[in-house]
Amino acid sequence: MPRRQYTALLFILIPLFCHAQQDLISLRLWCELEPMVQENEEYPLSTEAAQKRILEEAREILSGMIYGFRFSYTPGDKTRQINEEFTATPIAEILWGDSNMRITDAYVRDTFLFVKVYYDLEDFQFARRRAWASNSVDSSSGVGEYSVFIAPSPEGKHRALQEALKNAVRNALRPVYFNKPREVTGEMLIWSEPHTIIQSGTYTTRLDMKLRVKEIRSYSLF
């Protein structure tokens, strides 16, 4: 093939390859078969029960990566005796049993079940992700931790994810707003695959997100 034709073909294939990659979200998730804290009579956890937990975790994460959350954040203020508060409400959720979500490459290692989860994006879901990709949308990252002894999996992993979301919002606001606002509301989207590990007795989650601030309420001067 002449070099000029080869180069032209290459420029055609690269966008198609990138588009295919963007149409697919993949997650590497895990579940403890022998949690540090025994939750119920089923111990160790069966592979089937562990897979159900992984699918539910995948459903939560994928919903956050495709549809995002509406959030409300109140920074803590000791002077005003205000406690820090954060809520993240899913805008929409992937339904249980969604045929676009599938599991592959499952294996057990050191009492953990590891699974690869794939989700094929519909055109409208891909469009939502693409709209958040704009450079005009703020980016942030956060780390969240939650004790495995206070809330074992899956609740502990869910709470670590919520803490990571809150800290990502806080990290995004700190360099911008010198005076603490009374409340900040907006929307957020998990941008890339979150990663969770067990570290020093805690579930530790790291994530990157996109953020749109809708309203900032300040404290009254009176």
C-alpha positions as CSV (number, residue, x, y, z in Angstrom):
1,M,0.0,0.0,0.0
2,P,1.4,3.4,-0.9
3,R,2.5,5.5,2.1
4,R,0.0,8.3,1.4
5,Q,-2.9,5.8,1.3
6,Y,-1.7,4.1,4.5
7,T,-1.5,7.4,6.3
8,A,-5.0,8.4,5.2
9,L,-6.3,5.0,6.4
10,L,-4.6,5.4,9.8
11,F,-6.3,8.8,10.3
12,I,-9.6,7.2,9.6
13,L,-9.1,4.3,12.0
14,I,-7.8,6.2,15.0
15,P,-11.1,8.2,15.5
16,L,-13.1,5.0,15.1
17,F,-11.0,3.2,17.6
18,C,-11.2,6.1,20.1
19,H,-15.0,6.3,19.6
20,A,-15.3,2.5,20.3
21,Q,-13.3,2.9,23.5
22,Q,-15.5,5.8,24.7
23,D,-18.6,3.8,24.0
24,L,-17.5,1.3,26.6
25,I,-16.9,1.7,30.4
26,S,-15.0,-1.0,32.2
27,L,-14.5,-1.4,35.9
28,R,-12.3,-3.8,37.9
29,L,-14.1,-4.5,41.2
30,W,-13.6,-6.9,44.1
31,C,-15.6,-8.3,47.0
32,E,-14.3,-9.9,50.3
33,L,-15.4,-13.5,50.7
34,E,-14.2,-13.4,54.3
35,P,-14.9,-9.9,55.6
36,M,-13.0,-8.7,58.7
37,V,-16.4,-8.3,60.4
38,Q,-18.9,-11.2,60.1
39,E,-22.2,-9.6,59.0
40,N,-24.6,-12.5,59.2
41,E,-24.8,-16.3,59.3
42,E,-23.4,-16.6,55.7
43,Y,-19.7,-16.8,56.3
44,P,-17.6,-17.1,54.3
45,L,-19.6,-15.3,51.5
46,S,-20.6,-17.5,48.6
47,T,-19.3,-16.6,45.1
48,E,-22.9,-16.0,44.0
49,A,-23.6,-13.6,46.9
50,A,-20.3,-11.8,46.2
51,Q,-21.2,-11.4,42.5
52,K,-24.5,-9.8,43.5
53,R,-22.7,-7.3,45.7
54,I,-20.3,-6.5,42.9
55,L,-23.1,-5.9,40.5
56,E,-24.8,-3.6,42.9
57,E,-21.6,-1.7,43.4
58,A,-21.1,-1.5,39.7
59,R,-24.6,-0.2,39.2
60,E,-23.9,2.6,41.7
61,I,-20.6,3.6,40.1
62,L,-21.8,3.4,36.6
63,S,-24.8,5.5,37.4
64,G,-22.5,8.1,38.8
65,M,-20.3,7.9,35.7
66,I,-23.1,8.2,33.2
67,Y,-25.8,10.3,34.9
68,G,-24.0,11.8,37.9
69,F,-25.3,13.3,41.1
70,R,-27.0,16.4,42.4
71,F,-25.0,17.5,45.5
72,S,-25.4,19.9,48.4
73,Y,-22.3,20.8,50.5
74,T,-22.2,22.8,53.7
75,P,-18.6,23.5,54.9
76,G,-18.0,23.0,58.6
77,D,-17.5,26.2,60.5
78,K,-16.4,26.1,64.2
79,T,-16.9,29.8,64.8
80,R,-20.6,29.5,63.7
81,Q,-20.9,26.0,65.2
82,I,-21.9,24.6,61.8
83,N,-21.2,20.9,61.1
84,E,-20.0,19.8,57.7
85,E,-22.8,18.3,55.7
86,F,-22.8,16.6,52.3
87,T,-25.4,14.8,50.2
88,A,-25.1,13.3,46.7
89,T,-28.4,12.2,45.1
90,P,-28.3,10.2,41.9
91,I,-29.8,12.0,38.9
92,A,-30.8,8.7,37.4
93,E,-29.8,5.1,38.0
94,I,-29.0,2.0,35.9
95,L,-31.7,-0.6,36.6
96,W,-30.9,-3.9,38.1
97,G,-30.5,-6.5,35.3
98,D,-29.5,-3.9,32.6
99,S,-28.5,-6.0,29.6
100,N,-25.7,-3.5,28.7
101,M,-23.8,-4.5,31.8
102,R,-21.9,-7.8,31.8
103,I,-19.3,-9.6,33.9
104,T,-16.1,-11.3,32.6
105,D,-12.8,-12.5,33.9
106,A,-13.9,-13.5,37.4
107,Y,-11.4,-15.1,39.7
108,V,-10.7,-15.7,43.4
109,R,-7.4,-14.7,45.0
110,D,-6.5,-14.5,48.7
111,T,-10.2,-14.7,49.8
112,F,-11.2,-11.9,47.4
113,L,-13.4,-12.3,44.3
114,F,-12.2,-10.1,41.5
115,V,-14.4,-9.3,38.5
116,K,-14.2,-7.2,35.3
117,V,-17.4,-5.4,34.6
118,Y,-18.2,-3.9,31.2
119,Y,-21.0,-1.5,30.3
120,D,-21.9,-0.6,26.7
121,L,-23.1,3.0,26.5
122,E,-26.2,3.9,24.5
123,D,-25.9,6.9,22.2
124,F,-27.7,9.2,24.6
125,Q,-25.5,8.0,27.5
126,F,-22.4,8.6,25.4
127,A,-23.7,12.1,24.6
128,R,-24.1,12.9,28.3
129,R,-20.5,11.9,29.0
130,R,-19.2,13.9,26.0
131,A,-21.0,17.0,27.3
132,W,-19.1,16.8,30.5
133,A,-15.8,16.4,28.7
134,S,-15.6,20.1,27.9
135,N,-12.6,22.0,29.3
136,S,-15.1,24.6,30.6
137,V,-16.3,22.0,33.1
138,D,-14.2,22.0,36.3
139,S,-12.3,18.9,37.3
140,S,-11.4,17.7,40.7
141,S,-10.2,14.6,42.6
142,G,-10.8,13.2,46.1
143,V,-9.9,10.5,48.5
144,G,-12.4,9.0,50.9
145,E,-11.9,6.6,53.8
146,Y,-14.3,4.6,56.0
147,S,-13.5,2.0,58.7
148,V,-14.1,-1.6,57.9
149,F,-15.0,-2.2,61.5
150,I,-17.7,0.5,61.7
151,A,-19.4,-0.4,58.4
152,P,-18.3,-3.6,56.7
153,S,-18.7,-4.1,52.9
154,P,-20.8,-3.2,51.0
155,E,-21.9,-0.3,53.2
156,G,-18.3,0.6,54.1
157,K,-17.3,0.8,50.4
158,H,-20.3,2.9,49.6
159,R,-19.5,5.4,52.4
160,A,-15.8,5.6,51.3
161,L,-17.1,6.5,47.8
162,Q,-19.4,9.2,49.3
163,E,-16.4,10.6,51.3
164,A,-14.3,10.7,48.2
165,L,-17.1,12.6,46.4
166,K,-17.4,15.1,49.3
167,N,-13.6,15.7,49.4
168,A,-13.5,16.2,45.6
169,V,-16.1,18.9,46.0
170,R,-14.2,20.5,48.9
171,N,-10.9,20.4,46.9
172,A,-12.5,22.1,44.0
173,L,-14.0,24.9,46.1
174,R,-11.0,25.7,48.4
175,P,-8.8,27.5,45.8
176,V,-11.8,29.5,44.5
177,Y,-13.8,30.7,47.5
178,F,-11.8,32.3,50.3
179,N,-14.8,32.9,52.5
180,K,-16.7,29.8,53.5
181,P,-20.1,29.7,51.8
182,R,-23.2,28.7,53.7
183,E,-24.2,26.1,51.1
184,V,-23.0,25.0,47.7
185,T,-25.3,23.1,45.3
186,G,-24.6,21.7,41.9
187,E,-24.1,18.5,39.8
188,M,-21.1,16.2,39.6
189,L,-20.1,13.2,37.5
190,I,-17.5,10.5,38.3
191,W,-15.2,10.9,35.4
192,S,-12.9,7.9,35.5
193,E,-12.9,4.5,37.2
194,P,-12.7,4.9,41.0
195,H,-10.2,2.7,42.8
196,T,-10.8,1.2,46.3
197,I,-8.4,-0.7,48.5
198,I,-8.3,-1.8,52.1
199,Q,-5.6,0.2,53.9
200,S,-4.9,0.3,57.6
201,G,-8.3,-1.0,58.5
202,T,-10.2,1.4,56.2
203,Y,-11.8,1.2,52.8
204,T,-9.9,3.9,50.8
205,T,-11.4,5.2,47.6
206,R,-9.7,7.5,45.1
207,L,-11.7,9.1,42.2
208,D,-11.7,11.9,39.6
209,M,-14.8,13.8,38.9
210,K,-16.3,16.7,36.9
211,L,-18.2,19.4,38.7
212,R,-20.8,22.1,37.8
213,V,-21.6,24.6,40.6
214,K,-25.3,25.8,40.3
215,E,-25.7,28.0,43.4
216,I,-23.6,29.4,46.2
217,R,-25.4,30.7,49.3
218,S,-23.4,33.1,51.5
219,Y,-23.8,33.9,55.1
220,S,-25.8,37.0,55.9
221,L,-23.9,40.0,57.1
222,F,-26.5,40.7,59.7
